[in-house]
Amino acid sequence: MLLKEQYETVRRRSEQICAPLKTEDYVVQPVVDVSPPKWHLGHTTWFFETFILAPNAKGYTVFDPQYNYVFNSYYESVGARVIRTNRGNLSRPAVEDIMRYRKHVDEAMMAFLETPLSRKLTELFILGLNHEEQHQELLYTDIKYILGHNPLFPAYDPQHKDLTPVNNTGPAWLNIRAGMYDIGFSGDGFCFDNELGRHAVYLPEYRISTALVTNTEYLDFIQAGGYQDFRYWHAEGWDWVKNNQVTTPMYWYNIDGQWVHYTWQGLRPLMPDAPVNHISYYEAAAYAAWKGQRLPTEFEWEAAAPQLSWGQRWEWCESAYLPYPGFAKAPGAIGEYNGKFMISQMVLRGGSEVTSPNHSRITYRNFFHPSLRWQFTGIRLAG
């Protein structure tokens, strides 16, 4: 696919994700981890303007010099920025202003892509597309949080279907032999820098479930008193449960004795055979302990992945987010993309039902703080 076609496809999808929203939905920020949808649309546009057009497109005029302050996310080397918690206070620029911003940058990018790009600039362009695809998944998860915490539980889009429930055949176990396994990205194509540094890892013999934990299976944990028994929890996780009064996965409610959860269509009865969703690492680890099992390491997951069905949920791993051997930050702002977050995070592998098309691969390393669960996260057991 030509670069122009790739660009148009990715940029169009971001706006399609937001199409069912009301104008008021674009500006809400209920918690620090959730950004207003209009901010995502502006930030992904800022990336192309700041890193590609402004320094490389002759005669390009920046849409609004103040937008660098508004839409810079965490790039210290690019200058000052709005504090993350204040993104929801940005009544201006308005949604219509941001749409004009996108049009301004898109027109300039299409003209810029008429001429061949250098290899270095092409790599930066491809990074920009993948960056926007990451924000497309964040758009889905943030929109669900915004609407799912509205007291009216409004539907996002009645036509948008949730994940088809899995077959309730129970988990089977895949036995993996002990040995050396190559971990990390290799070959042609795009990857993020945290996937590089392919290296051999010795893995003792282990087994891994071929199925994700379902809602019914997780409900057994709840009804067995799992959230009230400290024995299954890490100390930090137990503090999290008590301090936040957590008793269920996010979006679960027991109304008049019936379990329901918030979906794209609003509140609906719990789908018993669907993979459990919106689980923190603390909950995933506690459930595994209750079952007498554990979570797989990210290396075990990657070694087994070619034989697994994956991509329904981001799967928590028993691995801290750390650099691979030989990891080095790129110079400048791009070096801030991943490396600075390699502390206090746990790795997730796979993908989810809201991951953008062609944005998943076996070596992809997602990462979040163990308390977070607004992403489409689930559980696969190992032993």
N, C-alpha and C positions, 0 to 999 in steps of 0.2 A: 504494500500500500504506500502511495506517495506521502511525503511528509505533510502536504497540505490536507490530504484526505484524513490522515491520522489526527491532525489538529482539529479539523472540523468535527470529526466524530466524537472526540473526547470533550470538546467544549460544548457541543450540543447536548451531550448526556447530562452534564451538570445542571443545565437549565431544565431539562426534562424531569429530573428528580424533584426539582422545586415546583414544577408546574401545578401540582394539586394544592399548593399552599395558598392561604389567604395572605394578604399583605402583612397583617399583624403577626403572622407566624414567622416571618423573616427576621424579626428583631429581638426575639426572646432569648434570654440566657438564664435558665433556672439555676445552674450550678457552674462552678469554675471550669469543669471539664467539657462542658457543652458550649459551643460557639453558635451565635445566631447564623442561620443559613445565609443571610446576605453577606456576612463577614467571609464565609467560605468562598462565595462567588467573587468577592473583591480580592481576597488574598491570592487565589489561584491566578487571577488576572495580573495582580501586582508582580507575581513571580516572572511572568513573561516580559512585562514592561521593564522591570528592574534589572534582570539578568541577561536578557537577550536584546530587546529593542533599544533601550536607552544607551547602552555602551556600543552597539554595533550597527544600528539602522541609521544611516546618514539622513539628517533632517528630521528625525522623529521628534515630536513634541509631546512631552509628558502631559498626561491628561489633567492631573491636578497635583502639584508638588506636595500638598498636605497628605496625600494618600499613602506616601511612604511611611508616615507616622501611624496612620490608621490601620494599614494592612500588613505591615511587617509583623511576623509572628514571634520569632525568637532569635533572629539573626543579629547578634551584637555588632558584627562588623558592618552592618548596613545602616545603623543609626538607632535613635530613640524610637519608641513604639508605645502604643496604648497598652496599659497593663491588662493582662488577659482577663481579669475579673471584671474589667470595665467595658468589655466589648458589647455587652447588652445595654449600655448607656448611650450607645451611638445612635440616637434618633436620626442624625445626619452623618454621613450622606444617606439620602433616602434610597429605597430600593430602585426607583426609577433612575437615580443618578448612577448607581452601580451597574445597571443594565446598559446605560450609555457608555460607561467606562469599559465594559466588556466589548461593546461594539467598536469603540475607538481602538482598542488594542487588537481585537480580532482583524479588523481591516488592515491595520499596520502589519500584523504578522502574516497575513495572506500575501500582501505585497512583498514583504521581506523574503518569504519562502519561494518567490519566483526565481531567485538566484541560488545557485548551489551554496551549501554551507560547508565550512571547514569541518574536519573530523571532530575537533574539539567543540565547536559550536553545535554540531549535530548531537553529540553526546549530551550536551547541556539541554538541548531542545527535548530529547527523549526523556531526560530526567524530569523536565517540566511536565510532560504528559503523564508520567507515572506519579508525579507529585499531585497532579489534579485528580488522578484516579484514586489515590489515597484519600483525598478530601471528598470524593464522591461517596466512599463508604462512610466517612465521618458525617456527611450530610444525612445519609439515611439514619445513622445511629442517633445523631443529635435531633433530627426531626422526630424520631420515635420517642425520645426522652421528653421533648417539648410537649408533644401531644399526649403522651402517656402519663404526664404529670399534670395535665389540665384536669380540673375537677369534673369536666363533662366527658372526658375520655373520647374526644372526637375521632372519627376515622380519618386516616391520612388519605386513603383512596379506596373506595369500596371495590374497585376492580383490581387492586393490587393483591395478589395472592401470597399467603404465607407458604413456608416450606411444606411440601407434601409430606405427611407423616411417613416415617420409616416402617418397614415390615417388622412386626413384633415377633420375631423368631428367636429373640434372646441373643446375647453375645456369644460369638465363637472366639476361640483363642488361637492366635497365630504364634507358633514357636519359631524364634529366631536363634540361629546357632551362634555360639561364641566365635569371635574373630575380629579381624581388622576391617573397618569400614571407612570409606572415603566420605568426608563431610564437607559441604560447601559447594558453591557454584563453580562450574567449569563450562567451557564451550563458548559459542557465540550468543549474541542476544544481550538484553538488558538484565542487570541485577543491581541491587543497592550495595553500597560499599561494605555493609555489615555481613554480607554473604560471601565475601571474598576471603581468600586465604584457605583454599581447599586443603584439608589435612586428614591424616589417618587417625582414627580413634579406635581403641580396643574396647569391645563390648562383651561382657560376660553373657552367657546364655540367658534369654529372657522370653517372656511371652507378652503379647499385647492384644487387646480386644479388637475384633474387627468391626464392632458396633459402638456407637456413642451411647452414653447413658441417656435413657429416655425420661420423660416427665413422670411416668408411672414409677419407674425405679427410684427417681429422686424423691417422689412423694412418700415412698416407704421410709426414706431417711428422715423426713420431716415428722411423720407419724410415729416413728420410733423414738422421737425425742432428741434427734441429732443436734438441733440448735440449742438444746439445754444441757448437753453433756460435754464438759470441758475436755474430756479424755481424747476426743477426736481432733481437737483444734491446736494449731500452733498458738503460742502465748499471745502473739500479736493479733492473730485471727480471733481469738477468744475475746480479747479486749475490743476488737472491732464489732463483734456480735453484740456484746453488752452495751457498748457506748452508743451504738446506732439502733439497738433494739431490732436486730435483723432476725426474721423468723421464716423467710421464704426467699426464693429467687426474686429478682426485680420483675415487676409487673404482674406478680401473682397475688390473687386475693381470694379469700374464702367468704362468699356472700350467701348467707342463709344455708350454710352447709354444703354449698356447691363451689368447687374450685374453678375459677375463671382467670384469664390473663389478658393483658392488653395486646392487641394485634393491630395490623394495618387497617382492619375493618372495625376497630373499637374493641370493647370487652367481648370476649367469646369464651365458651367453655374450654377448659384445658384439653389440649389434644394429647391423649395418653401416650401415643407411640412416637410422637415427635421428639427429637433430641432436646434435652433440657437446654435452656437458653438464658443468657444474661446472668452468668455465674461468676463470682470472683474466684481468684486463686485460692483464697482462704476456704471458700465453700467446696471447691473442687478437691482440695487436699483433705478436708474433713470427711467428705463423702467417701473418698478412696480409703481412708483409715477405717471408717465404719464398715466398709466391705472387706477389710483385711487385705486390701491391695494398695497400690500406689499410682502416681502419675508417671508417665514415661518421661525420660530425659529428652531433650530436643534431639540428641544424637540417636537415641533409640527410635524416636519418631521418624527421623529422616531415613534411617536404614530400613525401616519397615514400610514406609509410605508407598513404594511401588506396588505393594501387595494389599493396600488398604483402599477403601472408598473414603475420600476425605473432601472437604470443601463446604460442608453444611454449617459448621461452627468453627470459630477459632478455638483451638484446643490448648488448654493450659499444659505446660510442661514443667517438670521438676528441674528446671535449669534457670539460673540467674542469667540475665542479659549481660554478656561479657564479650570482649573482642576475640576474634579468632587469631591464631598465630600470624604475626606479620601485619596486623591491621595498622593502617596509618591514615590519619585525617588528611583530606585534601586541603590545599591552601585556600584561604579566603572563606567567604560565606558558605560555600558548598560543604566545607569541612565541618560545619556545625550541624549537618543534617542528621547524623546518627550518633557519632562518637560521644558527644557530650551527655547523652542519656544513658550511658552504660554504667549505671549505678541504681540500686534500689528498685529494679524492674525484674519481672519474670517474663520468660519467653513464651510466646504462643505460636503454634504452627498450623498450617492448613489454609483456611480461608472461610468465607461465610456466604450465606445466601445473598448478601448485599455487596460482596466484593465485586469490583468491576470486571467485565469480561476480559479474559486474557491477562489478568493481573495476578494470577496465582501460579506458584511453582513450588516444588518440593523443598527448595532451599530457602524460601522466603522466611525471614525472621521478624515476626511482629513482637511487640513488647509493651507491657503496661505495668503499672504499680499493682501489687497483689490485691488491693482493695477494690479496684475498678471493675465494673460489670455492666456498663451501659453499652459496650460492644456486644456483638453476637458471639458470645463465648460459651463453650460447653466442655464436656468431660469425656476423655477416653482413658480407660484403666490399663495398667500394666502390672506385671508381677514377676 
